Every structure is written in structure tokens, then in C-alpha cells.
């Protein structure tokens, strides 16, 4: 009795493995396609904007850790009246 249930379980696992292998080959063809250069440029630009905003948001903490040195003050000629 146990042997038959083990063989059924084994057959089920093998069928799942074969099905996943065929799915993997279908996904491999999708991976080979290249991304659009405009999409890559937009992703990099958005990442840089996010990095700049995060650095600006946490400037005091970064200065305390010593990762930002110097004063970033505006020149007096650029300040308004």
C-alpha cells in the first residue's frame, strides 16, 4: 500500500519537474530579448533623481557619519535681496 502511494507521489513530482522545465525554456527565450534603450535611460534617470532626493533628505545624518564633508552654502552674490 505504501509503495503504491510512493510511486504515485514520485510520478506526480516527475510530471511537475517536466512541466517546469518546459516553462523554463519558454522563459529563456523571453530573457534573451533586449530592453529598449529609452526604457534603460528612463530607469537610470529616475534612480539618480531618487538618490539625489534621498541624500538631500538625510544630509544631516550623512554629515554626522562623516560621509559628507564641507559646507554647501550658496555664494552671497547668488542669494536674493
FITI-576262 format. One line per field, with one value per residue: residue in three letters; x, y, z of N, C-alpha, C in turn. Coordinates in pm, whole numbers. Atoms other than C-alpha are relative to their C-alpha. Layout:
BEGIN
resn <- (ala, ...)
nxx <- (X, ...)
nyy <- (Y, ...)
nzz <- (Z, ...)
caxx <- (X, ...)
cayy <- (Y, ...)
cazz <- (Z, ...)
cxx <- (X, ...)
cyy <- (Y, ...)
czz <- (Z, ...)
This chain:
BEGIN
resn <- (unk, unk, unk, unk, unk, unk, unk, unk, unk, unk, unk, unk, unk, unk, unk, unk, unk, unk, unk, unk, unk, unk, unk, unk, unk, unk, unk, unk, unk, unk, unk, unk, unk, unk, unk, unk, unk, unk, unk, unk, unk, unk, unk, unk, unk, unk, unk, unk, unk, unk, unk, unk, unk, unk, unk, unk, unk, unk, unk, unk, unk, unk, unk, unk, unk, unk, unk, unk, unk, unk, unk, unk, unk, unk, unk, unk, unk, unk, unk, unk, unk)
nxx <- (82, -85, -80, 82, 15, -130, -17, 87, -63, -119, 46, 50, -116, -64, 81, -20, -134, 3, 78, -78, -111, 51, 26, -129, -51, 79, -45, -136, 7, 41, -113, -97, 34, -64, 90, -6, -95, 74, 42, -120, -32, 100, -23, -121, 29, 85, -84, -86, 84, 30, -121, -23, 100, -31, -117, 44, 87, -78, -129, -54, -50, -122, -106, -43, -79, -124, 5, 4, -91, 6, 126, 61, 79, 7, -83, 83, 47, 115, 112, 86, -8)
nyy <- (-119, -117, -7, -58, -144, -60, -6, -108, -125, -13, -33, -138, -89, 4, -77, -142, -37, -13, -120, -120, -8, -57, -141, -68, -22, -109, -123, -29, -76, -135, -67, -34, -125, -114, -107, -121, -98, -110, 52, 3, -139, -50, 64, -57, -138, 3, 44, -111, -99, 57, -5, -140, -36, 69, -66, -129, 23, 49, -70, -19, 129, 33, -89, 51, 121, -36, 32, -127, -96, -135, -72, -26, -123, -80, -120, -117, -70, 73, -11, -114, -119)
nzz <- (0, -6, 122, 106, -24, 28, 146, 49, -36, 84, 135, -4, -8, 131, 95, -31, 45, 146, 34, -32, 95, 125, -27, -8, 134, 57, -61, 45, 124, -34, -63, 102, 66, -66, -43, 79, -55, -64, -129, -85, -33, -94, -129, -60, -38, -120, -111, -41, -68, -132, -82, -37, -100, -126, -58, -49, -115, -113, 3, -135, -49, 75, -47, -130, 23, 66, 143, 71, -64, 56, -7, 130, -13, 121, 5, -35, 119, 55, -91, 34, -87)
caxx <- (0, 273, 474, 184, 131, 505, 505, 209, 385, 706, 517, 348, 683, 834, 542, 580, 951, 887, 624, 853, 1136, 918, 812, 1174, 1265, 980, 1103, 1461, 1355, 1193, 1512, 1718, 1528, 1696, 1536, 1462, 1740, 1480, 1349, 1701, 1768, 1441, 1517, 1867, 1740, 1469, 1723, 1957, 1673, 1574, 1936, 1969, 1644, 1745, 2085, 1918, 1663, 1928, 2204, 2238, 2273, 2530, 2726, 2731, 2866, 3140, 3022, 2963, 3240, 3249, 2979, 2744, 2638, 2533, 2759, 2642, 2611, 2353, 2136, 1841, 1788)
cayy <- (0, 246, 157, 245, 583, 647, 564, 797, 1074, 1010, 1020, 1345, 1507, 1395, 1542, 1873, 1875, 1817, 2090, 2339, 2251, 2331, 2658, 2746, 2704, 2936, 3196, 3165, 3293, 3593, 3670, 3682, 3984, 4315, 4608, 4933, 5193, 5458, 5239, 5189, 5565, 5642, 5389, 5527, 5886, 5802, 5617, 5919, 6156, 5923, 5904, 6284, 6325, 6065, 6230, 6568, 6428, 6265, 6526, 6591, 6220, 6173, 6474, 6329, 6000, 6186, 6086, 6448, 6696, 7070, 7330, 7353, 7713, 7948, 8227, 8563, 8700, 8432, 8497, 8727, 9069)
cazz <- (0, 92, -216, -447, -281, -301, -673, -731, -544, -739, -1071, -968, -876, -1207, -1402, -1216, -1295, -1665, -1673, -1502, -1742, -2043, -1877, -1809, -2175, -2272, -2023, -2150, -2491, -2324, -2132, -2450, -2582, -2509, -2332, -2504, -2470, -2383, -2101, -1965, -1982, -1801, -1527, -1471, -1468, -1213, -998, -999, -905, -620, -499, -503, -310, -50, 0, 37, 282, 504, 466, 841, 925, 649, 774, 1128, 991, 806, 459, 359, 431, 378, 376, 81, 122, -153, -262, -124, -476, -560, -256, -317, -153)
cxx <- (86, 83, -79, -18, 133, 22, -89, 61, 122, -39, -51, 115, 72, -79, 11, 136, 4, -76, 78, 117, -47, -33, 129, 56, -77, 44, 140, -2, -42, 118, 100, -33, 60, -104, 20, 100, -69, -46, 117, 38, -98, 21, 122, -26, -86, 79, 89, -79, -35, 122, 28, -99, 27, 121, -40, -85, 80, 138, 62, 56, 128, 118, 52, 85, 132, 2, -9, 89, -14, -138, -49, -87, 3, 92, -88, -53, -123, -122, -79, 11, -49)
cyy <- (126, 15, 63, 150, 71, 14, 107, 136, 26, 40, 144, 101, 6, 81, 150, 48, 19, 124, 127, 15, 60, 148, 79, 29, 111, 133, 37, 79, 144, 78, 48, 131, 116, 106, 122, 98, 116, -43, -5, 141, 56, -61, 58, 143, 5, -45, 113, 108, -49, 6, 143, 43, -66, 63, 135, -15, -38, 67, 14, -131, -40, 87, -48, -126, 29, -33, 124, 96, 134, 60, 27, 125, 74, 120, 120, 75, -69, 9, 126, 113, -21)
czz <- (0, -128, -114, 20, -24, -150, -61, 29, -88, -142, -5, 4, -134, -102, 27, -49, -151, -43, 28, -97, -132, 19, 4, -139, -70, 59, -48, -130, 27, 60, -104, -72, 78, 35, -89, 61, 70, 139, 98, 43, 103, 138, 70, 46, 126, 122, 49, 73, 141, 92, 46, 108, 135, 68, 59, 126, 124, 10, 139, 56, -71, 44, 136, -13, -68, -148, -87, 77, -70, 13, -140, 11, -133, 9, 29, -121, -62, 89, -35, 102, 140)
